[in-house]
Amino acid sequence: MVKIQLDDLRVIETREVPPHEVKRILRIVEDNQKLLMEAWCDYFGY
């Protein structure tokens, strides 16, 4: 599990995920940050 703060792309928590995979996941989230933030705000009504 990897928990990432979307607004500033901070890794909050990782469990049983190798560091190279955390970097890969972070890169994917960064590439899609705008879309993810919009979806988050739409879902939660922000």
N, C-alpha and C positions, 0 to 999 in steps of 0.2 A: 504494500500500500504506500502510495505517495500522496501527501496532502500539500497542495500548493495554494498560496495566497494569490488570487488572480490579478489584483490591481497592481501589485509591484513584483509579481513573479518570484516570491520568496518560498523556499521549501520549508514548510512548517514541521512536517513529520515524515519519516520513512520507516517502513518495517519490512524486513526481509527482501529488500530490493537492492541489487548490486549497484554501486555508484555509477557505472557506465550506463545502466538502464535509467537511473534517475536523470542523468544528463540528457538522454534521448527523450524521455517524457517531457522534461522541462523545455526542450527545443520545440517539440510538437505543440505544447501549450502556448509558448511564445509566438509561434507562427500563426496560431488561431486565437490569440488573446482577445482581439476585438469581437469576434463572433461569439466567443464564450462569455465575455462580459455582457454583451447585448442579450444573449439567451438567459443569463442569470438574472439580469434586471427585469426582463419581460416576465420570467417565471415568478419572481418574488415581488413584482410590482414597484420597483424602484425607478 
